[in-house]
Amino acid sequence: MLSGEFNVTLDDTGRIVFPRRLRDILEAGKVMVTKGADSCLWLFTLGQWELFEKTIYGTTNQFSARGRRQRQHFIGPRQELDIDKQGRILIPPTLRDHAGLSRDCIVLGQYDYIEIWDENRYKAYLNASEEDFRAGLEEIGAMMKGKDLGEYGNSPRSGTAGGDDTVSRPEGQA
């Protein structure tokens, strides 16, 4: 699982060093990088890229304008990159330009892929999307309501403020 948020530096030649924690997960010293949504880059292991590419081809139509644009955005610009012995990748200029990468960058694990952001662009994105994030939390809460979540969220105390250990029972029951 690819997770964590890391500050990294883009050097003068366009390389970034992956944190050791992520580098150990990335397979075979090669990764796939493409344009991501929201003006960042998406980085995949080779195996995850294959799944992603099949999803794009399986859900888009090359004869529709929208399908072609999605393929052109994700599939066309993808680059297979080597991870060198120091754990660096060289990000091609076209992809650096797409993401607006400057010296200070954020590498963000997203379970099955990694996002690479310009640090200032990432902070602006988070600030601008705060309302959407909160609305999403409400949707998740509504979907979880009434589902058996095991120990997560279904204890007799869930939803009680201050950790109150009391459980309401009808009168006459112990």
BAFI-3210 file (N, C-alpha, C; in Angstrom, 3 decimals, decimal comma, padded with zeros to 6 digits):
// residues 174
n [1|2|3|4|5|6|7|8|9|10|11|12|13|14|15|16|17|18|19|20|21|22|23|24|25|26|27|28|29|30|31|32|33|34|35|36|37|38|39|40|41|42|43|44|45|46|47|48|49|50|51|52|53|54|55|56|57|58|59|60|61|62|63|64|65|66|67|68|69|70|71|72|73|74|75|76|77|78|79|80|81|82|83|84|85|86|87|88|89|90|91|92|93|94|95|96|97|98|99|100|101|102|103|104|105|106|107|108|109|110|111|112|113|114|115|116|117|118|119|120|121|122|123|124|125|126|127|128|129|130|131|132|133|134|135|136|137|138|139|140|141|142|143|144|145|146|147|148|149|150|151|152|153|154|155|156|157|158|159|160|161|162|163|164|165|166|167|168|169|170|171|172|173|174]
n.u [000,846|000,594|001,238|001,213|002,511|004,913|007,519|009,477|012,325|012,683|015,307|017,768|017,975|015,580|014,915|013,504|013,822|012,645|011,068|012,408|010,543|008,507|009,987|010,840|008,551|007,978|008,276|010,861|012,467|011,339|008,824|005,596|004,604|002,216|000,048|-002,001|-005,262|-006,494|-004,181|-001,742|000,772|000,461|001,754|002,576|003,136|004,444|002,670|000,271|-000,159|-000,818|-003,352|-004,729|-004,551|-005,997|-008,479|-008,996|-009,045|-011,138|-013,325|-013,645|-014,419|-012,996|-014,127|-015,624|-015,588|-015,115|-014,055|-011,706|-010,336|-009,917|-008,229|-006,119|-005,279|-004,432|-003,205|-001,645|000,488|001,993|004,906|007,497|009,628|012,896|013,983|016,724|019,840|020,013|017,431|016,016|013,899|013,746|011,822|010,090|010,219|007,689|005,785|006,526|005,877|003,084|002,224|003,177|005,533|007,827|010,686|009,999|008,165|005,396|004,969|002,536|001,056|-001,458|-002,788|-002,932|-001,504|000,686|000,634|002,168|002,889|003,264|004,282|003,076|000,892|-000,494|-001,214|-002,916|-004,892|-005,936|-006,977|-008,919|-010,663|-011,863|-014,583|-015,855|-014,602|-015,637|-018,364|-018,171|-017,422|-019,809|-021,417|-020,137|-020,604|-023,410|-023,674|-022,507|-024,221|-026,218|-024,982|-023,293|-020,430|-018,636|-016,358|-015,793|-017,351|-019,794|-020,177|-021,777|-021,370|-020,901|-021,133|-021,702|-021,056|-018,023|-017,185|-019,014|-019,986|-022,460|-025,348|-028,401|-031,358|-034,527|-036,969|-036,885|-035,205|-032,051]
n.v [-001,175|002,149|004,912|007,979|011,303|013,319|015,688|016,678|017,492|018,981|018,690|020,667|019,374|018,173|015,984|013,944|012,625|009,651|008,991|006,598|004,785|004,635|003,937|001,348|-000,091|000,275|-001,433|-003,284|-001,157|000,469|002,746|004,052|007,161|009,724|012,394|013,626|014,011|017,240|018,826|017,554|014,954|011,485|008,534|005,193|001,763|-000,773|-002,937|-001,869|000,146|-001,296|-002,316|000,130|001,192|-000,742|-000,258|002,358|001,920|000,086|001,571|003,784|005,281|005,221|006,457|008,520|011,971|012,660|010,251|010,014|012,294|011,635|009,410|010,668|012,390|010,727|008,295|008,914|010,798|009,268|008,027|005,661|005,307|005,048|004,152|005,353|004,273|005,873|006,308|008,094|009,710|010,939|013,457|014,078|017,131|017,959|016,778|017,865|020,520|020,325|019,758|021,972|021,903|023,041|023,818|022,893|020,129|017,833|014,491|012,146|009,396|007,270|004,850|002,876|004,213|007,049|010,508|013,383|016,575|020,115|021,973|024,479|024,596|022,336|023,022|025,208|023,868|022,143|024,054|025,290|023,202|022,497|022,760|020,926|018,610|018,410|018,028|015,564|013,990|014,024|012,545|010,044|009,424|009,179|006,949|005,012|004,785|002,618|000,363|-002,719|-002,394|-003,795|-003,543|-000,945|001,938|000,809|000,333|000,169|002,676|004,382|007,486|008,827|011,621|012,614|010,123|008,676|005,978|004,886|003,001|003,243|001,646|000,050|000,693|-001,365|-003,326|-004,833]
n.w [000,000|-000,885|000,882|002,786|003,261|001,866|001,868|-000,777|-002,845|-005,973|-008,103|-009,969|-012,399|-012,788|-011,249|-008,642|-005,344|-004,033|-000,942|001,352|002,422|000,479|-001,734|-001,227|-001,749|-004,416|-007,441|-009,128|-009,966|-011,895|-012,971|-013,905|-015,105|-015,430|-016,611|-014,072|-012,562|-011,558|-011,878|-011,104|-010,960|-011,706|-010,449|-011,001|-010,039|-012,219|-012,404|-011,320|-013,139|-015,427|-014,716|-014,411|-017,026|-018,463|-017,343|-018,268|-021,075|-021,136|-020,362|-021,898|-025,082|-028,142|-030,294|-029,411|-028,542|-025,847|-024,795|-026,321|-025,424|-022,722|-022,977|-024,306|-022,333|-020,170|-021,191|-023,499|-022,644|-020,869|-019,248|-019,014|-016,392|-014,964|-011,722|-010,136|-008,518|-006,284|-005,645|-007,221|-009,676|-012,985|-014,034|-016,950|-018,917|-020,079|-018,417|-015,961|-016,478|-016,840|-014,208|-012,964|-011,486|-009,128|-007,161|-004,501|-003,613|-003,174|-002,343|-002,465|-001,149|-002,437|-001,902|-004,227|-006,091|-006,647|-006,007|-007,366|-006,519|-006,989|-004,235|-003,418|-005,161|-004,322|-001,671|-002,213|-003,663|-001,666|000,127|-001,491|-001,906|000,466|001,296|-000,395|000,501|003,117|002,508|001,285|003,479|004,901|003,124|003,248|005,923|005,844|004,174|005,772|007,894|009,682|008,652|009,278|010,868|012,294|014,924|014,416|014,820|015,665|018,350|021,604|022,595|020,488|018,995|021,315|023,297|024,836|025,732|027,247|029,180|029,623|028,719|027,230|028,375|028,188|030,767|033,678|032,689|033,093]
ca.u [000,000|001,339|000,605|002,085|002,719|006,333|008,108|010,665|012,878|012,978|016,615|017,900|017,867|014,222|014,797|013,112|014,199|011,529|011,350|012,738|009,321|007,828|010,927|010,861|007,333|007,989|008,865|011,745|013,195|010,657|007,481|004,903|004,148|001,369|-000,717|-003,089|-006,334|-006,216|-002,868|-000,634|001,192|000,147|002,834|002,100|004,012|004,114|001,467|-000,892|-000,382|-001,522|-004,756|-005,264|-004,669|-007,131|-009,691|-009,208|-009,464|-012,409|-014,423|-013,697|-014,712|-012,103|-014,908|-016,287|-014,644|-014,756|-013,183|-010,386|-009,676|-009,444|-007,059|-005,042|-004,800|-003,762|-002,406|-000,678|001,699|002,642|006,325|008,105|010,831|013,746|014,393|018,159|020,321|019,785|015,994|015,521|013,363|013,844|010,495|010,228|009,762|006,258|005,028|006,820|005,084|001,670|001,987|003,720|006,488|008,966|011,658|009,363|007,095|004,765|004,697|001,377|000,606|-002,906|-003,083|-002,416|-000,694|001,279|000,481|003,294|002,348|004,001|003,821|002,148|-000,330|-001,199|-001,836|-004,036|-005,926|-006,579|-007,780|-010,062|-011,570|-012,273|-016,034|-016,154|-014,135|-016,620|-019,568|-017,844|-017,500|-021,234|-021,882|-019,594|-021,362|-024,745|-023,540|-022,138|-025,320|-026,977|-024,203|-022,538|-019,029|-017,837|-016,029|-015,652|-018,562|-021,026|-020,184|-022,907|-021,033|-020,628|-021,981|-021,889|-020,039|-017,239|-016,866|-019,999|-020,094|-023,803|-026,133|-029,832|-032,149|-035,896|-037,151|-037,101|-034,180|-030,726]
ca.v [000,000|003,392|005,932|008,953|012,604|013,586|016,852|016,322|018,599|018,778|019,309|021,484|018,546|017,643|014,720|013,916|011,416|009,072|008,575|005,169|004,014|004,390|003,302|-000,082|-000,689|000,369|-002,668|-003,468|000,037|001,181|003,235|004,769|008,477|010,387|013,521|013,253|014,994|018,337|019,431|016,869|013,786|010,199|007,576|003,837|000,623|-001,336|-003,758|-001,006|000,846|-002,209|-002,295|001,456|001,303|-001,579|000,453|003,472|001,367|-000,599|002,479|004,920|004,945|005,995|007,160|009,684|013,044|012,559|009,097|010,340|013,252|010,927|008,633|011,608|012,971|009,753|007,277|009,525|011,374|008,416|007,738|004,650|005,919|004,235|004,665|005,083|003,669|006,820|006,419|009,276|009,608|012,152|013,757|014,783|018,531|018,142|016,413|018,905|021,708|020,045|019,833|023,219|021,560|023,910|023,166|022,211|019,244|016,898|013,144|011,753|008,035|007,155|003,421|002,096|005,092|008,190|011,825|014,304|017,934|021,299|022,212|025,614|024,217|021,379|023,777|025,970|022,883|021,727|025,173|025,522|022,054|022,183|022,603|019,659|017,572|018,289|017,425|014,153|013,332|013,833|011,441|008,799|009,173|008,715|005,589|004,120|004,677|001,389|-000,778|-003,418|-002,040|-004,486|-002,702|000,442|002,729|000,159|-000,019|000,810|004,062|005,214|008,663|009,512|012,638|012,547|008,766|008,222|004,524|004,412|002,534|003,356|000,415|000,281|000,514|-002,725|-004,248|-004,540]
ca.w [000,000|-001,009|001,708|003,421|002,617|002,005|001,204|-001,552|-003,610|-007,388|-008,332|-011,173|-013,607|-012,882|-010,529|-007,234|-004,610|-003,304|000,433|001,454|002,698|-000,792|-002,652|-000,957|-002,287|-005,875|-007,943|-010,283|-010,365|-012,969|-012,660|-014,970|-014,675|-016,406|-016,101|-013,183|-012,445|-010,620|-012,119|-010,453|-011,717|-011,109|-010,612|-010,759|-010,276|-013,529|-012,266|-011,137|-014,409|-016,333|-014,301|-014,721|-018,477|-018,867|-016,925|-019,202|-022,363|-020,983|-020,011|-022,828|-026,465|-029,008|-031,307|-028,812|-028,219|-024,425|-024,641|-026,879|-024,528|-021,531|-023,380|-024,606|-021,073|-019,314|-021,867|-024,403|-022,055|-019,871|-019,455|-018,150|-015,838|-014,108|-010,414|-010,076|-007,263|-005,191|-005,447|-007,946|-011,032|-013,790|-014,554|-018,232|-018,872|-020,370|-017,221|-014,944|-016,839|-016,558|-012,771|-012,438|-010,433|-008,828|-006,275|-003,368|-004,084|-002,246|-002,832|-001,676|-001,415|-002,620|-001,821|-005,339|-006,937|-005,950|-006,633|-007,206|-006,573|-006,570|-002,869|-003,354|-005,870|-003,465|-000,572|-002,783|-003,987|-000,417|000,642|-002,379|-001,919|001,834|001,355|-001,062|001,411|004,201|001,933|001,091|004,782|005,192|002,283|003,805|007,142|005,476|003,634|006,864|008,848|009,610|008,171|010,300|010,678|013,294|016,070|013,986|014,722|016,077|019,756|022,283|022,915|019,317|018,885|022,586|023,541|026,057|026,139|028,236|029,148|029,908|027,585|027,559|028,304|028,620|032,201|034,152|032,177|033,636]
c.u [000,891|000,616|001,660|002,171|004,150|006,713|009,375|011,107|013,133|014,313|016,649|017,771|016,481|014,019|014,259|013,577|012,967|011,946|011,538|011,477|008,561|008,717|010,959|009,652|007,357|008,821|009,856|012,444|012,583|009,268|006,900|004,392|003,325|000,740|-001,818|-004,205|-005,854|-004,793|-001,750|-000,186|000,761|001,273|002,320|003,260|003,608|002,841|000,201|-001,192|-001,179|-003,020|-005,425|-005,512|-005,841|-008,450|-010,005|-009,710|-010,823|-013,591|-014,510|-013,898|-013,845|-012,851|-015,700|-015,225|-014,182|-013,793|-011,779|-009,639|-009,142|-008,209|-005,864|-004,449|-003,959|-002,788|-001,301|000,590|002,460|004,076|006,753|009,449|011,587|013,956|015,872|018,550|020,157|018,291|015,369|014,861|013,536|012,479|010,650|009,638|008,265|005,399|005,294|005,986|003,609|001,352|002,520|004,765|007,604|009,865|010,998|008,139|006,565|004,576|003,653|000,925|-000,909|-003,328|-002,471|-001,692|-000,177|000,957|001,740|002,762|003,438|003,437|002,811|000,822|-001,168|-001,908|-003,039|-005,203|-006,672|-007,474|-009,043|-011,085|-012,075|-013,778|-016,459|-015,746|-015,155|-017,926|-019,353|-017,886|-018,944|-021,800|-021,390|-020,362|-022,750|-024,698|-023,244|-023,294|-026,085|-026,219|-023,472|-021,061|-018,131|-017,580|-015,906|-017,025|-019,838|-020,999|-021,385|-022,652|-020,843|-021,648|-022,218|-020,741|-019,300|-016,960|-017,798|-020,196|-021,487|-024,510|-027,588|-030,512|-033,571|-036,032|-037,414|-036,095|-032,841|-029,694]
c.v [001,238|004,464|006,841|010,225|013,020|014,864|016,387|017,554|018,163|019,457|020,038|020,684|017,922|016,310|014,946|012,591|010,931|008,750|007,053|004,313|003,687|003,622|001,795|-000,800|-000,721|-000,767|-002,445|-002,209|000,810|001,578|003,880|006,081|009,086|011,621|012,994|014,273|016,102|018,875|018,857|015,754|012,545|009,237|006,205|002,854|000,056|-002,171|-002,919|-000,222|-000,031|-002,242|-000,974|001,597|000,465|-000,912|001,583|002,931|000,698|000,320|003,701|004,413|005,824|006,775|008,329|010,714|012,938|011,394|009,363|011,299|012,562|010,090|009,545|012,202|011,975|008,843|007,907|010,036|010,459|008,087|006,628|005,210|004,929|004,943|004,332|004,570|004,588|007,045|007,613|008,872|010,969|012,381|014,562|016,199|018,716|017,801|017,401|020,145|021,507|020,254|021,127|022,990|022,588|023,150|022,330|021,436|018,389|015,576|012,571|010,348|007,965|005,693|002,631|002,943|006,235|009,444|012,634|015,703|018,972|021,673|023,358|025,290|023,249|022,097|024,575|025,036|022,450|022,833|025,372|024,386|021,673|021,938|021,269|018,481|017,339|017,653|015,928|013,374|013,060|012,664|010,101|008,432|008,630|007,283|004,587|003,875|003,383|000,182|-001,415|-003,189|-002,733|-003,558|-001,236|001,077|002,063|-000,287|000,650|002,280|004,934|006,338|009,367|010,469|012,333|011,142|008,227|006,717|004,009|004,026|002,603|002,013|000,760|000,010|-000,936|-003,731|-003,846|-004,530]
c.w [000,000|-000,194|002,309|002,595|002,913|001,255|000,504|-002,343|-005,044|-007,653|-009,674|-012,471|-013,758|-012,186|-009,124|-006,639|-003,862|-001,882|000,484|001,620|001,406|-001,754|-002,470|-001,549|-003,813|-006,458|-009,080|-010,768|-011,513|-012,500|-013,906|-014,385|-015,799|-015,778|-015,204|-013,283|-011,511|-010,714|-011,259|-011,393|-010,965|-011,457|-010,176|-010,789|-011,639|-013,469|-012,115|-012,412|-015,366|-015,995|-014,660|-016,220|-019,002|-018,493|-017,893|-020,543|-022,272|-020,731|-020,919|-024,249|-027,356|-030,074|-030,734|-028,447|-026,761|-024,196|-025,162|-025,966|-023,275|-021,848|-023,652|-023,333|-020,279|-020,048|-022,721|-023,733|-021,101|-020,268|-018,505|-017,700|-014,958|-012,778|-010,291|-008,687|-006,056|-004,928|-006,147|-009,249|-011,693|-014,433|-015,840|-018,160|-019,140|-019,160|-016,080|-015,212|-016,526|-015,080|-012,156|-011,362|-010,338|-007,856|-005,173|-003,844|-002,935|-002,983|-001,887|-002,068|-001,447|-002,739|-002,982|-006,380|-006,072|-006,725|-006,355|-007,490|-006,371|-005,202|-002,778|-004,042|-005,022|-002,311|-001,067|-003,116|-002,728|000,139|-000,186|-002,313|-000,526|001,942|000,723|-000,177|002,527|003,701|001,706|002,393|005,173|004,385|002,826|005,073|006,847|004,939|004,744|007,825|008,614|009,092|009,337|010,027|011,695|014,461|015,694|013,885|015,170|017,526|020,413|022,567|021,689|019,237|020,195|022,820|024,828|026,552|027,207|028,092|029,387|028,622|028,003|027,396|028,727|030,127|032,533|033,619|032,715|032,572]
res [m|l|s|g|e|f|n|v|t|l|d|d|t|g|r|i|v|f|p|r|r|l|r|d|i|l|e|a|g|k|v|m|v|t|k|g|a|d|s|c|l|w|l|f|t|l|g|q|w|e|l|f|e|k|t|i|y|g|t|t|n|q|f|s|a|r|g|r|r|q|r|q|h|f|i|g|p|r|q|e|l|d|i|d|k|q|g|r|i|l|i|p|p|t|l|r|d|h|a|g|l|s|r|d|c|i|v|l|g|q|y|d|y|i|e|i|w|d|e|n|r|y|k|a|y|l|n|a|s|e|e|d|f|r|a|g|l|e|e|i|g|a|m|m|k|g|k|d|l|g|e|y|g|n|s|p|r|s|g|t|a|g|g|d|d|t|v|s|r|p|e|g|q|a]
***
